[in-house]
């Protein structure tokens, strides 16, 4: 009987390691990972352009933007951060994710000619340095 008890104990320890370790890692990531989430509306410049037009995040944060097209087809790019969305159709939501790995001011823009005032369709991501 003692052999069965040892085998059961060994199986429980293995199960605890196989299940517990991944759960502990996920819990750690949730507790300590910093994520910034925002919704960005894309409208022709005559109706306001990008809203908000300025997004402030901290260096090291995971950034998640929900970009929603409101009126016509738009694009979305932050060239310095390697972000490019070719097409955002009216009524559709596109998720843009990146890590704010360095401080600075990074311009974002529409990449689809959406109106005669298309050149005004810009905004800025401001990455504030770590404290």
N, C-alpha and C positions, 0 to 999 in steps of 0.2 A: 503494500500500500504506500509505503514511503516513496517508491519510485514513481508511482502515479502522481503523488502530491508534488514531487520535484518537477515532473514533466509539465504539470498544470501550471506551476509557478513560472517555469521557464517560458511557456507559451504566453502567459499573461504579460511577462516582461517584454517579450518580443512584440506583442500586440501594442503595448503601451508605447514602445519606441516607434513603431511603424505608423501609428495613428497620432500619438501625442506630439511628436517632433514637428511634423508638418503643421499641425494646429497651432503649436507654440510660435512657429515662424510667421504664420499668417496673423496671429494676434499681435505679435511684435510690429509687423509692418503696418497694421491698422493703427496701432497706438502711436507710432513714432513717425510714420511717413506723413509729410505735409502735402496736402493737395489743395489746389485752388480751382474752383469751378465757377464758370460764369456763362451767361447766355449773351450772345452778340447778335443783334438784329441787323440784317443787311437790307437797306432800302436805297432807292436811287437818291442821289444828293439833294434833289429838289424836295425830298421828303425826309431829309435828315441824315442820309448816309449811314455809316456804322453807328450803332448805339449799343453800348457806350463806345466812344471814340478813344478812350484811354483806359487801359487795364493795368493795374498796379499789382505786382506780385513780388515775392521775396526770392532771392537767389537760393537755388536748391529745391524749390517747390516743383511738384508735378503740376502742370497746368492742363486743365481740361476745359475747352471752349465748346459750347453748343452754338454753332453758327446757323442761324435760321434765315432763309430767304423770304422776304415779305412781299415782293412785287414782281420783279423780273428775274431772269437768270443772272447770278453773280458768281464771282470766283473769290478766293481768299488766299492770300499769301503773306508770309513773314519771311522774306528771303534770307535774312541773316540767321534765322533759327531753323532753316531748312523745312519750313512749312509751306505746302502748296495743295490747294484744293481746286481742281479744274472747273468744277461746275456745281453750283448750289441752285436748285430749281425752286421756284416759288412754292412756299408751303412746306418745303423739306428742311430737315435738320441734319447737319453734318457735324460729327464730333472731330475736333482737332485736339491732339494731345502732344505735349512736348515738355521737356524739363528746362526750367529757367536756370541754366547752368552758369551764366555769367551776368554780372550787372551791366546795365546800360539801357539805352532807349532804342527800341526796335520798331520800325515802321511796318504797319500792315496795310494791305491795299486790296482792292477789287481787281481781279485779273481778266474780267470780261467787260467789254465796253457796254455799259448799261444805260447810259444817257449822254446827252451832249456835255454834261458837267462831270463826266466819269472821272476826270483827273482829281476831283475833290473827294473821291471815295477812298479816304485813308483814315488811319488811326495809329495808335501807338501802344506798344506793350512796354511798360517801365519796370525793369527788374531792379529792385533795390538790393544793395549788398547785404550780406549777412551781418548781423550785429555782433 
